[in-house]
Amino acid sequence: MKFTATKTFDLLPIGNIRFCFHNRKSKKFTNISVESINIFHDTDIGISDEVETALMKEMEVSDLLTDGREFWTTRGNKITRIAHPYFNEVLEEEKDRVRKYFYG
């Protein structure tokens, strides 16, 4: 059986994180090597061009998005769940802002 489903996301960019292919220093962002990130390809969800444009605007501050529990990023015209040990530290550092955003 094949079917199409819709999922609604409420995501918040957290941290000043950029994903990179080389470990380079930045005064503005914390760079995390793509090689060290666990990418859950089976969670890929296609997004429209309009959603991708809106997400890219939100992601000017960070490549890392959260729903308060899991972590996400874009990969072209897809959104994908990702993991890295540092992400939980970032979530803990920004817990007040995350809590206020999601729970008022």
N, C-alpha and C positions, 0 to 999 in steps of 0.2 A: 504494500500500500504506500502510496506517495501522496503527501499533502503539504500545503503551505500554511505556516502558522505565523502569528504576529506576536511580538514581545514588546512591551513598553518599558523603556529605560528612563531612570532619573539619575543622571550621572553628574558628578562634581569633580573638576580638576583639582588635584591636591599636589603639594610639593612644588618645587621648581625643578622638575625633572625633564631631561631630554634623553632619548634613547639614541645611541650612536654605535657606529661600527668600529670605532677606535677610541681607546681611552685617552681623552684629551681634557685638559683643564679648562674650566670656565668660571668666571667670577659671578655670573648671573645664574647659572643652572648647575644642578648636580647631574653629571653625565653617567649613564649606566649603559654598559655594553650590551648590545642586543644578544650576544652569545650567552650571557649569563641569565637571561630571562626565560622562564618556562612559558612557552606559548601553547595554549590549548586550541589547536587548529580545529578540533571537532566542535568548538563553540562559535566558529565563524558565523556571523549573521550579516547578510547583505544589507547595505543601506543605500538610500537614494542619493543623487547628487546634491539635493537640497540639504539633506541631513548631514552629509559629509562636509559641506561648506559651513554649516552652523557649528558642527563639532570642531572643525579646524579653527574657527574663530575663538571658541571657548578654550581650545588647547594652546592658545598663544602663551599661556602662563605655565603649562605643564603638559607633557605627553601622557601622564598618568591620570586615569579617571577612576572614580570609585562610586559604588552604590551604597557605601557604608559597610559592606561585607566583603565584596570581591573587587578585583581590579581589572580594568579594561583599557584598551587602546584601539586606535584605528590602524588598519592595514589596507590602504587604498580605499576601495568601496566596501569595506567590511569593518565590523567591530568585533574584537576578539578578547576573550578573557586571558589574563596573563598573571604570572606569579613571580615573586622574587623576595627573598628574606627582608630586604630593605623596605619594601612597600608597607609592611605592618608597622615599622618604626615611623614612617611618614604619617600613616593613619593615626597612630597614637599621638604624635606631635600636634596634629591638627584635629584632634577628637572634638574639641569644643566647637570649632567652625563646622565640622561635619555634622555633629549632633544638632546644631542650630539650623543648618540647612535642611536636614531631613525631617527633623521633629519639631521645628519651630522654636 
